[in-house]
Structures are given as structure tokens and as C-alpha cells.
Amino acid sequence: MKLSLDPYMFRGTPLPELPALVAELGYAWMELSPRDDFLPFFNHPRVNDAGGAALKRELAAAGVGVSSVLPLYKWSGPDEDERQAAVRYWKRAIRITADLGVDVMNSEFNGRPEQAARSEAQFWRSLEELLPVFEAEGVRLVLEPHPDDFEEDGKAAVDLIRGINHPLVSFLYCAPHTFHMGNDAPGIISHAGDLLTNVHVADSFDHTGSSGLRYIVNPPGSTVRVHQHLDIGQGEVDFDELFAELAAAGFDGTITTCVFAWEERARESSTFMREKITELLTKQGMQL
């Protein structure tokens, strides 16, 4: 099992300096999520071959591995021009990932929930183009349902991934999205079985509580999705339940801390999350 840090709160740190910082925080692994100087949100990668090689050298020097690369593209968007652009971005991102010696990429379904059927059709079209690239580069694809994707429900997302029917494609459970996925971590994890290979850990509030008024969005009736990425204990996710189910499932994949809320105390948050996750794993008899 790997315990990894998503260093998004440190995105102001120059890319070559990230490995040493991650090591200083006590992590042996990190997830490379979107950064303006690496893989920006929804745009073509910015890092060139020389930049990737420099990062690889710094990773080796710091003794830090990249557990996964996480790009976000509109590859399931209903607009065909955007979808084609996203596929081009994906191909370059896969090449960068392989050059780094990394064999896992995490991402989201994307698309639009109000155009779910059209978005799913676009998703399959993109997969047809990209799966041969993943195969050629030996990179695995791990997918999660994100709030405001064309598929948001956890069990339905597992079924969709199972329908892809490909050994390189698996499922990611994102704890801060628990209440958007159906508020049933044990059921979703059990349903996923050996398709579950990655878990993102951060806390969030239950938007369904208090008759849906745990937090209020205006104007009334807005379809906006709201959630948080907080330190464990600052929200309402039941982490004892979550880690007990991971233990029962024999989970042996990658757990990534992905807190985004506390940039003013990013170091303290990252250290706390490492210690708390280790404590939860130990409680369930699980070892890193």
C-alpha cells in the first residue's frame, strides 16, 4: 500500500522543488495533480521533455515516487471540438506520465449531468481513441465520479467502469465526495471489489443533512454542487466506517491525502493527514 500526498496547496512551489518538499513532509509518494507549469486544468500540458527529465532527477534525489498523475480534461464534454482537443491533451499527458516512469493516471468522468446520455457517448468515443495509447505506454487509468460529472453516483460509476471491461481501467473512491456519491461508502467499496485501486482522503460536510439545508446556495433551486476538502475530523465523513470497509475488502492500493482548504497552514495540514491516516490504518490492522 502507498500513502501519497496531493501537493496542490503547494502549487506555488517550483515543480523541481516539489519532491524535496514532499519528502520533508514525511511522504514517500505524491500525486501530480493539475498545475499551471505541468498539466493545467483543461488545457494542453505545459511541461516539455527537458522539464520532465529534470523533475525525474529531483524525484530520484529526494527518494520520492509519483504514485499517479491526475489530469482533468473535457473528454466527455458534449461539444465535439472540445472533446477532440481533450483527446490530444490526454495523449501528450500519457506520454509525459510514461516518461516519468509512472504507470497510473487518475481522472474524472467529466461531461455534463444535464446532458448525461450525450456526455456518455462522448466518453466512449474518447476511450476508443485513448485505450490503445494507455495500452502502448503501459499506463493504467483510474476513474472517479466527481460532483457535476455526467455520472455522479458511486455504484453506477463502478458499473460503468466494469462495463469498460478493460484490465487497465479501475475505480477511485474519493471520500470528500461521499455525500454526492450516495452516502454509502461500505456499499460502494463492496460493490467495487477488486476494481477499487485508489482512495482520496479528505473530509466534507453532508449536504443532505438538515433537510438539505446544511449549507445554502442562492438562488434557490441552483444546480451547483458544493463540497469541501478538509482535514479529517472537520467534516462529517465517517472515516472509521470507511477504513473498516477498506480493511474488510483487503485494499492494498494507493491512499492519497487531498486537502485543499488550508493553504495558510498547508504544512501542518499535510503532516496531520499523514499521521491521522496512518493511525486509521493501524487501527484496522492495515500496513503501509
C-alpha positions as CSV (number, residue, x, y, z in Angstrom):
1,M,0.0,0.0,0.0
2,K,1.1,3.6,-0.7
3,L,0.4,6.7,1.2
4,S,0.6,9.7,-1.2
5,L,0.3,13.5,-1.0
6,D,-1.5,15.6,-3.5
7,P,0.6,18.8,-3.2
8,Y,-2.0,21.1,-4.8
9,M,-1.8,23.5,-1.8
10,F,1.9,23.9,-2.7
11,R,1.4,24.7,-6.4
12,G,3.3,28.0,-5.9
13,T,6.4,25.9,-5.2
14,P,8.5,25.4,-8.4
15,L,7.9,22.0,-9.9
16,P,11.6,20.8,-9.5
17,E,11.4,21.7,-5.8
18,L,8.3,19.7,-5.0
19,P,9.9,16.3,-4.4
20,A,12.2,17.6,-1.7
21,L,9.2,19.4,0.0
22,V,7.1,16.2,-0.2
23,A,9.9,14.2,1.4
24,E,10.3,16.9,4.1
25,L,6.6,16.4,5.0
26,G,7.2,12.7,5.5
27,Y,5.7,11.3,2.4
28,A,7.4,8.8,0.1
29,W,4.8,9.3,-2.7
30,M,3.0,12.2,-4.3
31,E,0.1,12.6,-6.8
32,L,0.8,15.1,-9.5
33,S,-2.5,17.0,-9.9
34,P,-3.1,20.0,-12.2
35,R,-0.6,22.8,-12.1
36,D,-0.1,25.7,-14.5
37,D,3.5,24.7,-15.2
38,F,2.8,21.0,-15.6
39,L,-0.7,19.8,-16.7
40,P,-3.1,22.8,-16.4
41,F,-6.8,22.4,-15.8
42,F,-8.5,21.6,-19.2
43,N,-5.6,22.8,-21.4
44,H,-2.6,21.2,-23.2
45,P,0.3,20.2,-20.9
46,R,3.0,22.9,-20.4
47,V,5.9,20.8,-19.3
48,N,8.4,19.8,-22.1
49,D,10.7,16.8,-22.2
50,A,13.6,18.6,-20.5
51,G,11.3,19.7,-17.7
52,G,10.0,16.2,-17.2
53,A,13.6,14.9,-17.2
54,A,14.6,17.5,-14.6
55,L,11.6,16.5,-12.4
56,K,12.5,12.9,-12.7
57,R,16.1,13.6,-11.5
58,E,14.7,15.6,-8.5
59,L,12.3,12.8,-7.6
60,A,15.2,10.3,-7.5
61,A,17.4,12.7,-5.4
62,A,14.6,13.1,-2.9
63,G,13.7,9.5,-2.8
64,V,10.0,10.3,-3.7
65,G,7.9,8.4,-6.2
66,V,4.9,9.6,-8.2
67,S,2.0,7.4,-7.3
68,S,-0.2,8.8,-10.0
69,V,-0.6,11.7,-12.4
70,L,-4.0,13.4,-12.4
71,P,-5.1,15.4,-15.5
72,L,-8.5,17.0,-15.9
73,Y,-9.8,17.4,-19.5
74,K,-13.2,17.8,-21.1
75,W,-13.0,14.5,-22.8
76,S,-16.7,13.7,-22.2
77,G,-18.0,17.2,-23.0
78,P,-21.0,17.4,-25.3
79,D,-19.0,19.9,-27.5
80,E,-17.2,17.8,-30.1
81,D,-14.4,20.3,-30.8
82,E,-13.6,20.4,-27.0
83,R,-13.7,16.6,-26.9
84,Q,-11.2,16.3,-29.7
85,A,-8.9,18.9,-28.1
86,A,-9.1,17.0,-24.8
87,V,-8.1,13.7,-26.5
88,R,-5.0,15.5,-27.9
89,Y,-4.2,16.8,-24.4
90,W,-4.6,13.3,-23.0
91,K,-2.2,11.8,-25.5
92,R,0.5,14.2,-24.5
93,A,-0.2,13.8,-20.8
94,I,0.1,10.0,-21.1
95,R,3.4,10.4,-22.9
96,I,4.7,12.6,-20.1
97,T,3.5,10.2,-17.5
98,A,5.2,7.2,-19.1
99,D,8.5,9.2,-19.5
100,L,8.4,9.9,-15.7
101,G,8.2,6.1,-15.2
102,V,4.7,6.4,-13.7
103,D,2.1,3.8,-14.6
104,V,-1.1,5.3,-13.1
105,M,-3.2,8.2,-14.2
106,N,-6.3,9.2,-12.2
107,S,-9.1,11.3,-13.6
108,E,-12.8,12.1,-13.6
109,F,-15.7,11.2,-16.0
110,N,-16.3,14.9,-16.7
111,G,-19.2,15.7,-19.1
112,R,-22.4,17.4,-18.2
113,P,-25.1,15.9,-15.9
114,E,-27.9,17.7,-17.8
115,Q,-26.7,16.0,-21.0
116,A,-25.7,12.7,-19.5
117,A,-26.5,10.5,-22.5
118,R,-24.7,12.7,-24.9
119,S,-21.7,13.0,-22.5
120,E,-21.5,9.3,-22.0
121,A,-21.5,8.8,-25.8
122,Q,-18.6,11.3,-26.0
123,F,-16.8,9.4,-23.2
124,W,-17.0,6.1,-25.1
125,R,-15.7,7.8,-28.2
126,S,-12.7,9.2,-26.3
127,L,-12.0,5.9,-24.7
128,E,-11.9,4.2,-28.1
129,E,-9.1,6.6,-29.1
130,L,-7.2,6.6,-25.9
131,L,-7.3,3.0,-24.6
132,P,-4.8,1.9,-27.3
133,V,-2.5,4.7,-26.1
134,F,-2.7,3.6,-22.5
135,E,-2.0,0.0,-23.6
136,A,1.0,1.1,-25.7
137,E,2.5,3.1,-22.8
138,G,1.7,0.6,-20.1
139,V,-0.3,3.2,-18.1
140,R,-3.4,2.3,-16.0
141,L,-6.4,4.6,-15.9
142,V,-8.3,5.1,-12.6
143,L,-11.6,6.9,-12.8
144,E,-13.8,8.6,-10.2
145,P,-17.3,10.1,-10.4
146,H,-17.0,13.8,-9.5
147,P,-19.8,16.1,-8.4
148,D,-21.2,17.7,-11.7
149,D,-19.9,14.9,-13.9
150,F,-22.3,13.1,-16.2
151,E,-22.2,10.2,-13.7
152,E,-22.1,11.2,-10.0
153,D,-23.4,8.1,-8.2
154,G,-20.8,5.7,-6.8
155,K,-22.3,2.4,-7.6
156,A,-23.4,3.4,-11.0
157,A,-19.9,4.7,-11.7
158,V,-18.5,1.3,-10.7
159,D,-20.9,-0.4,-13.1
160,L,-19.8,2.0,-15.9
161,I,-16.1,1.1,-15.3
162,R,-17.0,-2.6,-15.1
163,G,-18.6,-2.1,-18.5
164,I,-15.4,-0.8,-20.0
165,N,-14.2,-4.3,-19.4
166,H,-10.5,-3.5,-19.6
167,P,-7.7,-4.7,-17.2
168,L,-6.1,-1.2,-17.2
169,V,-9.2,0.7,-16.0
170,S,-10.2,0.8,-12.4
171,F,-12.2,2.8,-9.8
172,L,-11.1,5.6,-7.4
173,Y,-13.2,6.3,-4.2
174,C,-13.0,9.9,-3.2
175,A,-14.0,10.4,0.4
176,P,-14.9,14.1,0.3
177,H,-17.4,13.2,-2.5
178,T,-19.1,10.6,-0.3
179,F,-22.3,12.6,0.1
180,H,-22.6,13.2,-3.7
181,M,-22.0,9.5,-4.5
182,G,-24.9,8.2,-2.4
183,N,-23.6,8.4,1.2
184,D,-22.8,4.7,1.3
185,A,-19.0,4.1,1.5
186,P,-19.3,0.5,2.6
187,G,-21.8,-0.3,-0.1
188,I,-19.8,1.4,-2.9
189,I,-16.5,-0.2,-1.8
190,S,-18.0,-3.6,-1.5
191,H,-19.7,-3.2,-4.9
192,A,-16.3,-2.2,-6.5
193,G,-14.4,-5.2,-5.2
194,D,-11.1,-5.5,-6.8
195,L,-11.9,-2.6,-9.2
196,L,-11.0,-0.3,-6.3
197,T,-7.3,0.6,-6.6
198,N,-7.1,4.2,-5.3
199,V,-8.7,6.2,-2.5
200,H,-8.6,10.0,-2.0
201,V,-8.9,11.2,1.6
202,A,-10.3,14.5,2.9
203,D,-13.3,15.4,4.9
204,S,-16.5,17.1,3.8
205,F,-19.9,18.2,5.1
206,D,-23.1,16.2,4.4
207,H,-25.1,18.4,2.0
208,T,-28.2,16.2,2.5
209,G,-28.4,16.9,6.3
210,S,-30.9,19.2,7.9
211,S,-33.4,18.7,5.1
212,G,-30.8,19.7,2.6
213,L,-30.0,22.9,4.4
214,R,-26.6,22.0,5.9
215,Y,-25.4,24.8,3.6
216,I,-27.4,27.1,1.4
217,V,-26.8,28.1,-2.1
218,N,-28.6,31.0,-3.8
219,P,-30.6,31.5,-5.9
220,P,-32.9,28.7,-4.6
221,G,-33.0,25.7,-6.9
222,S,-29.5,26.2,-8.2
223,T,-27.9,23.1,-9.5
224,V,-24.4,23.9,-8.2
225,R,-22.6,21.1,-6.4
226,V,-20.9,22.1,-3.2
227,H,-18.4,20.0,-1.2
228,Q,-15.2,20.6,0.8
229,H,-11.7,19.0,1.0
230,L,-11.0,19.4,4.7
231,D,-8.7,17.8,7.3
232,I,-10.1,14.6,8.8
233,G,-12.4,15.5,11.7
234,Q,-13.5,18.9,10.3
235,G,-16.5,17.5,8.3
236,E,-18.9,14.6,8.6
237,V,-17.4,11.7,6.6
238,D,-17.3,8.5,8.8
239,F,-13.7,7.5,8.4
240,D,-13.8,4.7,10.9
241,E,-16.5,3.1,8.7
242,L,-14.6,3.9,5.5
243,F,-11.3,2.4,6.7
244,A,-13.1,-0.6,8.3
245,E,-14.6,-1.4,4.9
246,L,-11.2,-0.9,3.1
247,A,-9.7,-3.5,5.6
248,A,-12.6,-5.9,5.0
249,A,-12.1,-5.6,1.3
250,G,-8.3,-6.3,1.6
251,F,-7.5,-3.0,0.0
252,D,-3.8,-2.7,-1.0
253,G,-3.7,0.2,-3.4
254,T,-2.9,3.9,-3.0
255,I,-4.4,6.3,-0.4
256,T,-3.8,9.9,-1.2
257,T,-4.4,12.9,1.1
258,C,-6.1,15.6,-0.9
259,V,-6.9,18.5,1.4
260,F,-7.3,21.8,-0.4
261,A,-8.9,24.1,2.1
262,W,-6.0,25.3,4.2
263,E,-3.3,26.9,2.1
264,E,-2.3,29.2,5.0
265,R,-1.4,26.0,7.0
266,A,-0.6,23.6,4.2
267,R,2.4,22.1,6.0
268,E,0.5,21.5,9.2
269,S,-2.4,20.0,7.4
270,S,-0.2,17.7,5.3
271,T,1.6,16.4,8.4
272,F,-1.7,16.0,10.3
273,M,-3.3,14.0,7.5
274,R,-0.3,11.7,7.2
275,E,-0.4,10.9,10.9
276,K,-4.2,10.5,11.0
277,I,-4.4,8.2,8.0
278,T,-1.6,6.1,9.5
279,E,-3.5,5.9,12.7
280,L,-6.7,4.8,11.0
281,L,-4.8,2.2,9.0
282,T,-3.1,0.8,12.2
283,K,-6.5,0.7,13.9
284,Q,-7.8,-1.6,11.2
285,G,-4.6,-3.8,11.1
286,M,-3.5,-2.4,7.8
287,Q,0.1,-1.7,6.9
288,L,1.7,0.8,4.5
